[in-house]
Amino acid sequence: MRKFFVDLISCLVMLVFVYAAVSKLRDFEGFRTQLGQSPLLTGYTAFVSWLIPSIELLITLLFFFNATRLVALYVSYTLMVLFSGYIVAITRFSDYIPCSCGGILENMTWDQHLVFNLFFVVLTLTAILLYDRPPSSIFFAKNQGKPKTC
């Protein structure tokens, strides 16, 4: 059951990142213009406009392999926390609030987008906690699988 939920959450996160990356790349000039309007990212627009969709696509690729799925979950979690922090910073501490993201998220307010992001932060954290990790090989080699006694 745990594996089912991790796989389901992984698929949902993959869909969000693929959708986000493709919508940014489809309207790359619009995305870059919106980043340029951000008071926090103005000086980094050219770099960030390529970096964000590249990371989103890389994360998606990491989800396809069992060996890198946990890494994908951690990176997804981190990126969603960073995006959420960016939304809080822009909406609470900036005089100018640029347009929202493209695609479906464009119809959301910044507060709705924050709730959306936080929902995925919680989902991703849930998948990380449910992820079935193999026991540490060092622990089992030293103790032959037995609990340590005094």
Secondary structure, 3 states (H helix, E strand, C coil): CHHHHHHHHHHHHHHHHHHHHHHHHHCHHHHHHHHHHCCCCHHHHHHHHHHHHHHHHHHHHHHCCHHHHHHHHHHHHHHHHHHHHHHHHHHHHCCCCCCCCCHHHHHCCHHHHHHHHHHHHHHHHHHHHHCCCCCCHHHHHHHCCCCCCC
